[in-house]
């Protein structure tokens, strides 16, 4: 796993660069949160391919449990990708509500994530 550092508006953001699933379990989330917090990052950006497809099936609670850890430890998380293929009505609502709150965001591009 490679980390690309971005400085945006006084915040230090980590862009995770990996071809592997990084956030497959709650334990993965806690490891990433601890590692990134220890390094002084204010937020983490991961790509759609860094989470398993079941992350986008809300009824299994994986997304909720992982995202709750980021909120609990006050580390922002941005997921970057095309979420259209997973777009159930409940997922669309979840993404819209998450984006409105700002702690957890779903965006299409890195450029959008850095704004």
N, CA, C and O atoms as a printed pandas DataFrame, in Angstrom:
     atom_number atom_name residue_name chain_id  residue_number  x_coord  y_coord  z_coord
0              1         N          UNK        A               1    0.848   -1.174    0.000
1              2        CA          UNK        A               1    0.000    0.000    0.000
2              3         C          UNK        A               1    0.894    1.239    0.000
3              4         O          UNK        A               1    1.785    1.376    0.838
4              5         N          UNK        A               2    0.648    2.117   -0.931
5              6        CA          UNK        A               2    1.383    3.366   -1.030
6              7         C          UNK        A               2    0.446    4.502   -0.601
7              8         O          UNK        A               2   -0.758    4.449   -0.850
8              9         N          UNK        A               3    1.002    5.512    0.034
9             10        CA          UNK        A               3    0.216    6.660    0.479
10            11         C          UNK        A               3    0.750    7.912   -0.205
11            12         O          UNK        A               3    1.928    8.252   -0.089
12            13         N          UNK        A               4   -0.138    8.584   -0.917
13            14        CA          UNK        A               4    0.186    9.869   -1.537
14            15         C          UNK        A               4   -0.385   10.956   -0.628
15            16         O          UNK        A               4   -1.570   10.931   -0.293
16            17         N          UNK        A               5    0.451   11.901   -0.233
17            18        CA          UNK        A               5    0.030   12.961    0.687
18            19         C          UNK        A               5   -0.455   14.181   -0.087
19            20         O          UNK        A               5    0.156   14.595   -1.073
20            21         N          UNK        A               6   -1.568   14.748    0.381
21            22        CA          UNK        A               6   -2.129   15.967   -0.196
22            23         C          UNK        A               6   -2.378   16.961    0.928
23            24         O          UNK        A               6   -2.908   16.595    1.977
24            25         N          UNK        A               7   -2.001   18.211    0.714
25            26        CA          UNK        A               7   -2.272   19.287    1.671
26            27         C          UNK        A               7   -3.377   20.139    1.056
27            28         O          UNK        A               7   -3.191   20.722   -0.012
28            29         N          UNK        A               8   -4.521   20.213    1.724
29            30        CA          UNK        A               8   -5.669   20.957    1.200
30            31         C          UNK        A               8   -6.261   21.802    2.320
31            32         O          UNK        A               8   -6.761   21.273    3.313
32            33         N          UNK        A               9   -6.200   23.104    2.153
33            34        CA          UNK        A               9   -6.821   24.000    3.127
34            35         C          UNK        A               9   -6.363   23.757    4.551
35            36         O          UNK        A               9   -7.178   23.795    5.472
36            37         N          UNK        A              10   -5.095   23.511    4.751
37            38        CA          UNK        A              10   -4.583   23.265    6.092
38            39         C          UNK        A              10   -4.828   21.866    6.622
39            40         O          UNK        A              10   -4.494   21.567    7.769
40            41         N          UNK        A              11   -5.409   21.008    5.799
41            42        CA          UNK        A              11   -5.661   19.616    6.193
42            43         C          UNK        A              11   -4.699   18.699    5.457
43            44         O          UNK        A              11   -4.374   18.925    4.291
44            45         N          UNK        A              12   -4.250   17.667    6.149
45            46        CA          UNK        A              12   -3.354   16.676    5.568
46            47         C          UNK        A              12   -4.185   15.438    5.208
47            48         O          UNK        A              12   -4.772   14.797    6.079
48            49         N          UNK        A              13   -4.223   15.115    3.912
49            50        CA          UNK        A              13   -5.047   14.012    3.428
50            51         C          UNK        A              13   -4.168   12.913    2.841
51            52         O          UNK        A              13   -3.175   13.185    2.166
52            53         N          UNK        A              14   -4.550   11.678    3.108
53            54        CA          UNK        A              14   -3.828   10.511    2.600
54            55         C          UNK        A              14   -4.636    9.877    1.480
55            56         O          UNK        A              14   -5.778    9.465    1.688
56            57         N          UNK        A              15   -4.053    9.799    0.307
57            58        CA          UNK        A              15   -4.648    9.072   -0.804
58            59         C          UNK        A              15   -4.018    7.681   -0.797
59            60         O          UNK        A              15   -2.809    7.542   -0.988
60            61         N          UNK        A              16   -4.831    6.662   -0.581
61            62        CA          UNK        A              16   -4.330    5.294   -0.520
62            63         C          UNK        A              16   -4.260    4.740   -1.940
63            64         O          UNK        A              16   -5.257    4.723   -2.662
64            65         N          UNK        A              17   -3.082    4.292   -2.328
65            66        CA          UNK        A              17   -2.859    3.740   -3.661
66            67         C          UNK        A              17   -2.539    2.262   -3.527
67            68         O          UNK        A              17   -1.458    1.881   -3.078
68            69         N          UNK        A              18   -3.490    1.443   -3.922
69            70        CA          UNK        A              18   -3.324   -0.002   -3.833
70            71         C          UNK        A              18   -4.305   -0.667   -4.783
71            72         O          UNK        A              18   -5.387   -0.139   -5.044
72            73         N          UNK        A              19   -3.926   -1.811   -5.290
73            74        CA          UNK        A              19   -4.833   -2.604   -6.116
74            75         C          UNK        A              19   -5.626   -3.589   -5.264
75            76         O          UNK        A              19   -6.480   -4.311   -5.779
76            77         N          UNK        A              20   -5.350   -3.619   -3.978
77            78        CA          UNK        A              20   -5.968   -4.582   -3.062
78            79         C          UNK        A              20   -7.168   -3.976   -2.342
79            80         O          UNK        A              20   -7.341   -2.757   -2.309
80            81         N          UNK        A              21   -7.989   -4.846   -1.769
81            82        CA          UNK        A              21   -9.057   -4.397   -0.880
82            83         C          UNK        A              21   -8.399   -3.941    0.415
83            84         O          UNK        A              21   -7.685   -4.714    1.055
84            85         N          UNK        A              22   -8.631   -2.708    0.800
85            86        CA          UNK        A              22   -8.038   -2.115    1.997
86            87         C          UNK        A              22   -9.034   -2.127    3.148
87            88         O          UNK        A              22   -8.653   -2.292    4.307
88            89         N          UNK        A              23  -10.315   -1.951    2.823
89            90        CA          UNK        A              23  -11.357   -1.859    3.851
90            91         C          UNK        A              23  -12.364   -2.997    3.683
91            92         O          UNK        A              23  -13.513   -2.767    3.306
92            93         N          UNK        A              24  -11.932   -4.208    3.962
93            94        CA          UNK        A              24  -12.806   -5.370    3.835
94            95         C          UNK        A              24  -13.511   -5.752    5.119
95            96         O          UNK        A              24  -14.531   -6.441    5.099
96            97         N          UNK        A              25  -12.956   -5.296    6.253
97            98        CA          UNK        A              25  -13.524   -5.639    7.556
98            99         C          UNK        A              25  -13.425   -4.416    8.482
99           100         O          UNK        A              25  -12.732   -3.446    8.176
100          101         N          UNK        A              26  -14.115   -4.482    9.590
101          102        CA          UNK        A              26  -14.022   -3.427   10.596
102          103         C          UNK        A              26  -12.595   -3.354   11.137
103          104         O          UNK        A              26  -12.092   -2.267   11.420
104          105         N          UNK        A              27  -11.949   -4.499   11.279
105          106        CA          UNK        A              27  -10.572   -4.520   11.760
106          107         C          UNK        A              27   -9.633   -3.808   10.782
107          108         O          UNK        A              27   -8.707   -3.114   11.201
108          109         N          UNK        A              28   -9.876   -3.984    9.467
109          110        CA          UNK        A              28   -9.090   -3.258    8.462
110          111         C          UNK        A              28   -9.254   -1.754    8.655
111          112         O          UNK        A              28   -8.284   -0.999    8.579
112          113         N          UNK        A              29  -10.488   -1.331    8.905
113          114        CA          UNK        A              29  -10.764    0.094    9.110
114          115         C          UNK        A              29  -10.022    0.606   10.334
115          116         O          UNK        A              29   -9.404    1.670   10.286
116          117         N          UNK        A              30  -10.077   -0.138   11.423
117          118        CA          UNK        A              30   -9.389    0.293   12.648
118          119         C          UNK        A              30   -7.873    0.368   12.441
119          120         O          UNK        A              30   -7.224    1.285   12.945
120          121         N          UNK        A              31   -7.310   -0.589   11.707
121          122        CA          UNK        A              31   -5.878   -0.560   11.405
122          123         C          UNK        A              31   -5.523    0.675   10.576
123          124         O          UNK        A              31   -4.539    1.357   10.861
124          125         N          UNK        A              32   -6.327    0.959    9.553
125          126        CA          UNK        A              32   -6.067    2.114    8.694
126          127         C          UNK        A              32   -6.221    3.416    9.484
127          128         O          UNK        A              32   -5.401    4.325    9.352
128          129         N          UNK        A              33   -7.258    3.504   10.293
129          130        CA          UNK        A              33   -7.487    4.696   11.118
130          131         C          UNK        A              33   -6.299    4.927   12.049
131          132         O          UNK        A              33   -5.789    6.044   12.145
132          133         N          UNK        A              34   -5.866    3.884   12.726
133          134        CA          UNK        A              34   -4.736    4.011   13.649
134          135         C          UNK        A              34   -3.467    4.435   12.930
135          136         O          UNK        A              34   -2.747    5.319   13.395
136          137         N          UNK        A              35   -3.197    3.809   11.806
137          138        CA          UNK        A              35   -1.994    4.102   11.036
138          139         C          UNK        A              35   -2.009    5.535   10.513
139          140         O          UNK        A              35   -1.018    6.253   10.646
140          141         N          UNK        A              36   -3.111    5.952    9.925
141          142        CA          UNK        A              36   -3.197    7.292    9.339
142          143         C          UNK        A              36   -3.232    8.375   10.423
143          144         O          UNK        A              36   -2.642    9.442   10.253
144          145         N          UNK        A              37   -3.908    8.107   11.513
145          146        CA          UNK        A              37   -3.942    9.071   12.620
146          147         C          UNK        A              37   -2.549    9.235   13.224
147          148         O          UNK        A              37   -2.126   10.353   13.519
148          149         N          UNK        A              38   -1.851    8.143   13.406
149          150        CA          UNK        A              38   -0.488    8.172   13.955
150          151         C          UNK        A              38    0.438    9.023   13.076
151          152         O          UNK        A              38    1.333    9.706   13.574
152          153         N          UNK        A              39    0.203    8.965   11.763
153          154        CA          UNK        A              39    1.021    9.734   10.830
154          155         C          UNK        A              39    0.562   11.190   10.693
155          156         O          UNK        A              39    1.168   11.965    9.953
156          157         N          UNK        A              40   -0.502   11.559   11.401
157          158        CA          UNK        A              40   -0.948   12.950   11.426
158          159         C          UNK        A              40   -1.938   13.345   10.351
159          160         O          UNK        A              40   -2.179   14.534   10.144
160          161         N          UNK        A              41   -2.516   12.380    9.665
161          162        CA          UNK        A              41   -3.491   12.705    8.620
162          163         C          UNK        A              41   -4.833   13.088    9.226
163          164         O          UNK        A              41   -5.245   12.554   10.255
164          165         N          UNK        A              42   -5.504   14.022    8.567
165          166        CA          UNK        A              42   -6.851   14.454    8.965
166          167         C          UNK        A              42   -7.930   13.688    8.215
167          168         O          UNK        A              42   -9.078   13.628    8.657
168          169         N          UNK        A              43   -7.567   13.108    7.094
169          170        CA          UNK        A              43   -8.536   12.391    6.280
170          171         C          UNK        A              43   -7.861   11.381    5.384
171          172         O          UNK        A              43   -6.662   11.452    5.117
172          173         N          UNK        A              44   -8.672   10.430    4.921
173          174        CA          UNK        A              44   -8.190    9.339    4.072
174          175         C          UNK        A              44   -9.067    9.275    2.825
175          176         O          UNK        A              44  -10.286    9.427    2.902
176          177         N          UNK        A              45   -8.431    9.047    1.677
177          178        CA          UNK        A              45   -9.153    8.855    0.422
178          179         C          UNK        A              45   -8.818    7.462   -0.104
179          180         O          UNK        A              45   -7.648    7.119   -0.269
180          181         N          UNK        A              46   -9.839    6.674   -0.362
181          182        CA          UNK        A              46   -9.652    5.339   -0.937
182          183         C          UNK        A              46  -10.521    5.221   -2.174
183          184         O          UNK        A              46  -11.502    5.946   -2.335
184          185         N          UNK        A              47  -10.152    4.311   -3.029
185          186        CA          UNK        A              47  -10.876    4.104   -4.278
186          187         C          UNK        A              47  -11.886    2.974   -4.142
187          188         O          UNK        A              47  -11.771    2.099   -3.283
188          189         N          UNK        A              48  -12.866    3.027   -5.010
189          190        CA          UNK        A              48  -13.942    2.035   -5.028
190          191         C          UNK        A              48  -13.402    0.610   -5.002
191          192         O          UNK        A              48  -13.962   -0.244   -4.314
192          193         N          UNK        A              49  -12.337    0.339   -5.729
193          194        CA          UNK        A              49  -11.790   -1.025   -5.784
194          195         C          UNK        A              49  -11.065   -1.421   -4.491
195          196         O          UNK        A              49  -10.631   -2.564   -4.344
196          197         N          UNK        A              50  -10.937   -0.465   -3.550
197          198        CA          UNK        A              50  -10.307   -0.773   -2.263
198          199         C          UNK        A              50  -11.302   -1.257   -1.220
199          200         O          UNK        A              50  -10.930   -1.535   -0.080
200          201         N          UNK        A              51  -12.574   -1.357   -1.614
201          202        CA          UNK        A              51  -13.597   -1.926   -0.734
202          203         C          UNK        A              51  -14.267   -3.067   -1.498
203          204         O          UNK        A              51  -14.372   -3.010   -2.724
204          205         N          UNK        A              52  -14.716   -4.089   -0.799
205          206        CA          UNK        A              52  -15.340   -5.216   -1.493
206          207         C          UNK        A              52  -16.739   -4.835   -1.992
207          208         O          UNK        A              52  -17.361   -3.927   -1.441
208          209         N          UNK        A              53  -17.238   -5.519   -3.026
209          210        CA          UNK        A              53  -18.576   -5.211   -3.542
210          211         C          UNK        A              53  -19.671   -5.277   -2.475
211          212         O          UNK        A              53  -20.644   -4.526   -2.536
212          213         N          UNK        A              54  -19.513   -6.170   -1.504
213          214        CA          UNK        A              54  -20.545   -6.290   -0.465
214          215         C          UNK        A              54  -20.624   -5.042    0.424
215          216         O          UNK        A              54  -21.603   -4.863    1.148
216          217         N          UNK        A              55  -19.618   -4.195    0.375
217          218        CA          UNK        A              55  -19.659   -2.921    1.094
218          219         C          UNK        A              55  -20.871   -2.104    0.668
219          220         O          UNK        A              55  -21.451   -1.376    1.473
220          221         N          UNK        A              56  -21.255   -2.229   -0.607
221          222        CA          UNK        A              56  -22.336   -1.426   -1.170
222          223         C          UNK        A              56  -23.715   -2.063   -1.003
223          224         O          UNK        A              56  -24.707   -1.525   -1.494
224          225         N          UNK        A              57  -23.783   -3.196   -0.319
225          226        CA          UNK        A              57  -25.057   -3.832    0.016
226          227         C          UNK        A              57  -25.352   -3.460    1.463
227          228         O          UNK        A              57  -24.837   -4.085    2.390
228          229         N          UNK        A              58  -26.180   -2.445    1.651
229          230        CA          UNK        A              58  -26.353   -1.862    2.985
230          231         C          UNK        A              58  -26.954   -2.830    3.999
231          232         O          UNK        A              58  -26.685   -2.704    5.194
232          233         N          UNK        A              59  -27.744   -3.773    3.562
233          234        CA          UNK        A              59  -28.410   -4.670    4.522
234          235         C          UNK        A              59  -27.418   -5.552    5.296
235          236         O          UNK        A              59  -27.760   -6.078    6.355
236          237         N          UNK        A              60  -26.183   -5.720    4.772
237          238        CA          UNK        A              60  -25.226   -6.550    5.512
238          239         C          UNK        A              60  -24.435   -5.740    6.548
239          240         O          UNK        A              60  -23.634   -6.310    7.290
240          241         N          UNK        A              61  -24.647   -4.434    6.606
241          242        CA          UNK        A              61  -24.100   -3.530    7.626
242          243         C          UNK        A              61  -22.597   -3.282    7.558
243          244         O          UNK        A              61  -22.068   -2.559    8.403
244          245         N          UNK        A              62  -21.900   -3.845    6.599
245          246        CA          UNK        A              62  -20.456   -3.654    6.529
246          247         C          UNK        A              62  -20.110   -2.175    6.375
247          248         O          UNK        A              62  -19.269   -1.656    7.109
248          249         N          UNK        A              63  -20.748   -1.501    5.435
249          250        CA          UNK        A              63  -20.461   -0.074    5.220
250          251         C          UNK        A              63  -20.751    0.725    6.485
251          252         O          UNK        A              63  -19.934    1.549    6.897
252          253         N          UNK        A              64  -21.884    0.494    7.092
253          254        CA          UNK        A              64  -22.240    1.237    8.301
254          255         C          UNK        A              64  -21.247    1.036    9.424
255          256         O          UNK        A              64  -20.888    1.992   10.113
256          257         N          UNK        A              65  -20.797   -0.191    9.620
257          258        CA          UNK        A              65  -19.844   -0.474   10.695
258          259         C          UNK        A              65  -18.482    0.156   10.420
259          260         O          UNK        A              65  -17.850    0.696   11.328
260          261         N          UNK        A              66  -18.034    0.087    9.178
261          262        CA          UNK        A              66  -16.740    0.682    8.824
262          263         C          UNK        A              66  -16.814    2.208    8.911
263          264         O          UNK        A              66  -15.933    2.840    9.494
264          265         N          UNK        A              67  -17.840    2.786    8.345
265          266        CA          UNK        A              67  -17.959    4.242    8.334
266          267         C          UNK        A              67  -18.164    4.798    9.740
267          268         O          UNK        A              67  -17.719    5.905   10.041
268          269         N          UNK        A              68  -18.829    4.042   10.591
269          270        CA          UNK        A              68  -19.007    4.462   11.981
270          271         C          UNK        A              68  -17.656    4.602   12.684
271          272         O          UNK        A              68  -17.478    5.507   13.499
272          273         N          UNK        A              69  -16.715    3.727   12.382
273          274        CA          UNK        A              69  -15.383    3.805   13.001
274          275         C          UNK        A              69  -14.666    5.083   12.585
275          276         O          UNK        A              69  -14.026    5.731   13.412
276          277         N          UNK        A              70  -14.768    5.450   11.311
277          278        CA          UNK        A              70  -14.144    6.696   10.864
278          279         C          UNK        A              70  -14.769    7.895   11.577
279          280         O          UNK        A              70  -14.060    8.808   12.000
280          281         N          UNK        A              71  -16.081    7.889   11.706
281          282        CA          UNK        A              71  -16.756    8.986   12.409
282          283         C          UNK        A              71  -16.377    8.990   13.885
283          284         O          UNK        A              71  -16.116   10.051   14.452
284          285         N          UNK        A              72  -16.344    7.837   14.503
285          286        CA          UNK        A              72  -16.022    7.709   15.927
286          287         C          UNK        A              72  -14.621    8.248   16.226
287          288         O          UNK        A              72  -14.409    8.877   17.262
288          289         N          UNK        A              73  -13.684    8.011   15.343
289          290        CA          UNK        A              73  -12.305    8.442   15.563
290          291         C          UNK        A              73  -11.987    9.767   14.860
291          292         O          UNK        A              73  -10.826   10.165   14.770
292          293         N          UNK        A              74  -13.026   10.444   14.366
293          294        CA          UNK        A              74  -12.917   11.788   13.773
294          295         C          UNK        A              74  -11.889   11.874   12.654
295          296         O          UNK        A              74  -11.151   12.854   12.549
296          297         N          UNK        A              75  -11.848   10.847   11.827
297          298        CA          UNK        A              75  -10.996   10.847   10.647
298          299         C          UNK        A              75  -11.924   10.811    9.437
299          300         O          UNK        A              75  -12.712    9.876    9.288
300          301         N          UNK        A              76  -11.837   11.817    8.579
301          302        CA          UNK        A              76  -12.738   11.839    7.430
302          303         C          UNK        A              76  -12.327   10.749    6.431
303          304         O          UNK        A              76  -11.162   10.361    6.343
304          305         N          UNK        A              77  -13.322   10.278    5.692
305          306        CA          UNK        A              77  -13.097    9.250    4.679
306          307         C          UNK        A              77  -13.791    9.682    3.408
307          308         O          UNK        A              77  -14.965   10.051    3.424
308          309         N          UNK        A              78  -13.063    9.636    2.309
309          310        CA          UNK        A              78  -13.637    9.902    0.993
310          311         C          UNK        A              78  -13.434    8.666    0.138
311          312         O          UNK        A              78  -12.317    8.171   -0.010
312          313         N          UNK        A              79  -14.537    8.172   -0.425
313          314        CA          UNK        A              79  -14.473    7.052   -1.363
314          315         C          UNK        A              79  -14.595    7.627   -2.762
315          316         O          UNK        A              79  -15.498    8.415   -3.040
316          317         N          UNK        A              80  -13.685    7.233   -3.640
317          318        CA          UNK        A              80  -13.611    7.763   -4.993
318          319         C          UNK        A              80  -13.957    6.653   -5.980
319          320         O          UNK        A              80  -13.348    5.583   -5.958
320          321         N          UNK        A              81  -14.939    6.911   -6.848
321          322        CA          UNK        A              81  -15.264    5.907   -7.849
322          323         C          UNK        A              81  -16.604    6.140   -8.502
323          324         O          UNK        A              81  -17.235    7.182   -8.325
324          325         N          UNK        A              82  -17.025    5.145   -9.262
325          326        CA          UNK        A              82  -18.320    5.150   -9.937
326          327         C          UNK        A              82  -19.241    4.237   -9.140
327          328         O          UNK        A              82  -19.104    3.014   -9.181
328          329         N          UNK        A              83  -20.165    4.829   -8.425
329          330        CA          UNK        A              83  -21.041    4.052   -7.553
330          331         C          UNK        A              83  -22.373    3.721   -8.217
331          332         O          UNK        A              83  -23.247    3.117   -7.596
332          333         N          UNK        A              84  -22.525    4.116   -9.475
333          334        CA          UNK        A              84  -23.745    3.847  -10.230
334          335         C          UNK        A              84  -24.135    2.385  -10.306
335          336         O          UNK        A              84  -25.311    2.064  -10.131
336          337         N          UNK        A              85  -23.184    1.473  -10.563
337          338        CA          UNK        A              85  -23.564    0.060  -10.656
338          339         C          UNK        A              85  -24.167   -0.508   -9.363
339          340         O          UNK        A              85  -24.843   -1.536   -9.399
340          341         N          UNK        A              86  -23.929    0.145   -8.234
341          342        CA          UNK        A              86  -24.446   -0.348   -6.956
342          343         C          UNK        A              86  -25.694    0.413   -6.518
343          344         O          UNK        A              86  -26.201    0.193   -5.418
344          345         N          UNK        A              87  -26.184    1.292   -7.360
345          346        CA          UNK        A              87  -27.142    2.323   -6.952
346          347         C          UNK        A              87  -28.548    1.818   -6.680
347          348         O          UNK        A              87  -29.456    2.053   -7.477
348          349         N          UNK        A              88  -28.733    1.138   -5.583
349          350        CA          UNK        A              88  -30.079    0.860   -5.110
350          351         C          UNK        A              88  -30.623    2.168   -4.541
351          352         O          UNK        A              88  -29.843    3.057   -4.199
352          353         N          UNK        A              89  -31.937    2.302   -4.434
353          354        CA          UNK        A              89  -32.483    3.543   -3.862
354          355         C          UNK        A              89  -31.945    3.824   -2.454
355          356         O          UNK        A              89  -31.667    4.976   -2.120
356          357         N          UNK        A              90  -31.799    2.804   -1.646
357          358        CA          UNK        A              90  -31.294    3.024   -0.286
358          359         C          UNK        A              90  -29.829    3.449   -0.302
359          360         O          UNK        A              90  -29.421    4.274    0.516
360          361         N          UNK        A              91  -29.034    2.903   -1.217
361          362        CA          UNK        A              91  -27.630    3.305   -1.314
362          363         C          UNK        A              91  -27.526    4.748   -1.813
363          364         O          UNK        A              91  -26.713    5.520   -1.304
364          365         N          UNK        A              92  -28.335    5.114   -2.794
365          366        CA          UNK        A              92  -28.326    6.504   -3.274
366          367         C          UNK        A              92  -28.651    7.462   -2.131
367          368         O          UNK        A              92  -28.006    8.501   -1.988
368          369         N          UNK        A              93  -29.658    7.116   -1.310
369          370        CA          UNK        A              93  -30.015    7.949   -0.156
370          371         C          UNK        A              93  -28.857    8.019    0.837
371          372         O          UNK        A              93  -28.549    9.087    1.366
372          373         N          UNK        A              94  -28.223    6.884    1.084
373          374        CA          UNK        A              94  -27.099    6.811    2.010
374          375         C          UNK        A              94  -25.950    7.692    1.538
375          376         O          UNK        A              94  -25.358    8.425    2.330
376          377         N          UNK        A              95  -25.635    7.621    0.247
377          378        CA          UNK        A              95  -24.561    8.440   -0.317
378          379         C          UNK        A              95  -24.918    9.916   -0.213
379          380         O          UNK        A              95  -24.078   10.726    0.181
380          381         N          UNK        A              96  -26.135   10.275   -0.555
381          382        CA          UNK        A              96  -26.568   11.676   -0.482
382          383         C          UNK        A              96  -26.473   12.201    0.949
383          384         O          UNK        A              96  -25.967   13.302    1.169
384          385         N          UNK        A              97  -26.952   11.430    1.920
385          386        CA          UNK        A              97  -26.901   11.844    3.328
386          387         C          UNK        A              97  -25.463   11.940    3.822
387          388         O          UNK        A              97  -25.121   12.876    4.545
388          389         N          UNK        A              98  -24.622   10.992    3.445
389          390        CA          UNK        A              98  -23.211   11.028    3.854
390          391         C          UNK        A              98  -22.526   12.265    3.297
391          392         O          UNK        A              98  -21.803   12.955    4.015
392          393         N          UNK        A              99  -22.749   12.545    2.033
393          394        CA          UNK        A              99  -22.124   13.706    1.404
394          395         C          UNK        A              99  -22.607   15.010    2.036
395          396         O          UNK        A              99  -21.838   15.966    2.138
396          397         N          UNK        A             100  -23.856   15.058    2.456
397          398        CA          UNK        A             100  -24.393   16.267    3.086
398          399         C          UNK        A             100  -23.736   16.529    4.435
399          400         O          UNK        A             100  -23.535   17.682    4.815
400          401         N          UNK        A             101  -23.406   15.478    5.152
401          402        CA          UNK        A             101  -22.777   15.634    6.470
402          403         C          UNK        A             101  -21.299   15.977    6.356
403          404         O          UNK        A             101  -20.782   16.737    7.174
404          405         N          UNK        A             102  -20.605   15.429    5.351
405          406        CA          UNK        A             102  -19.230   15.805    5.071
406          407         C          UNK        A             102  -18.140   14.952    5.703
407          408         O          UNK        A             102  -17.020   14.949    5.193
408          409         N          UNK        A             103  -18.401   14.241    6.765
409          410        CA          UNK        A             103  -17.383   13.394    7.404
410          411         C          UNK        A             103  -16.998   12.233    6.492
411          412         O          UNK        A             103  -15.824   11.880    6.374
412          413         N          UNK        A             104  -18.005   11.648    5.852
413          414        CA          UNK        A             104  -17.829   10.554    4.903
414          415         C          UNK        A             104  -18.382   11.056    3.574
415          416         O          UNK        A             104  -19.523   11.512    3.498
416          417         N          UNK        A             105  -17.559   10.965    2.525
417          418        CA          UNK        A             105  -18.014   11.459    1.223
418          419         C          UNK        A             105  -17.783   10.416    0.143
419          420         O          UNK        A             105  -16.844    9.623    0.202
420          421         N          UNK        A             106  -18.654   10.441   -0.832
421          422        CA          UNK        A             106  -18.548    9.608   -2.027
422          423         C          UNK        A             106  -18.428   10.557   -3.209
423          424         O          UNK        A             106  -19.322   11.372   -3.438
424          425         N          UNK        A             107  -17.331   10.464   -3.968
425          426        CA          UNK        A             107  -17.087   11.359   -5.094
426          427         C          UNK        A             107  -16.645   10.547   -6.306
427          428         O          UNK        A             107  -16.286    9.375   -6.190
428          429         N          UNK        A             108  -16.677   11.190   -7.467
429          430        CA          UNK        A             108  -16.331   10.510   -8.709
430          431         C          UNK        A             108  -14.846   10.526   -9.035
431          432         O          UNK        A             108  -14.326    9.571   -9.611
432          433         N          UNK        A             109  -14.157   11.609   -8.669
433          434        CA          UNK        A             109  -12.760   11.770   -9.079
434          435         C          UNK        A             109  -11.900   12.272   -7.928
435          436         O          UNK        A             109  -12.405   12.802   -6.938
436          437         N          UNK        A             110  -10.600   12.095   -8.077
437          438        CA          UNK        A             110   -9.661   12.623   -7.099
438          439         C          UNK        A             110   -9.756   14.142   -7.035
439          440         O          UNK        A             110   -9.686   14.721   -5.951
440          441         N          UNK        A             111   -9.913   14.787   -8.176
441          442        CA          UNK        A             111  -10.025   16.244   -8.208
442          443         C          UNK        A             111  -11.216   16.714   -7.360
443          444         O          UNK        A             111  -11.115   17.693   -6.620
444          445         N          UNK        A             112  -12.328   16.011   -7.480
445          446        CA          UNK        A             112  -13.503   16.341   -6.681
446          447         C          UNK        A             112  -13.222   16.111   -5.188
447          448         O          UNK        A             112  -13.672   16.884   -4.342
448          449         N          UNK        A             113  -12.496   15.074   -4.882
449          450        CA          UNK        A             113  -12.158   14.763   -3.496
450          451         C          UNK        A             113  -11.284   15.859   -2.885
451          452         O          UNK        A             113  -11.401   16.161   -1.697
452          453         N          UNK        A             114  -10.421   16.445   -3.688
453          454        CA          UNK        A             114   -9.495   17.445   -3.180
454          455         C          UNK        A             114  -10.114   18.844   -3.069
455          456         O          UNK        A             114   -9.486   19.751   -2.523
456          457         N          UNK        A             115  -11.327   19.024   -3.577
457          458        CA          UNK        A             115  -11.992   20.326   -3.444
458          459         C          UNK        A             115  -12.592   20.510   -2.093
459          460         O          UNK        A             115  -13.187   21.551   -1.818
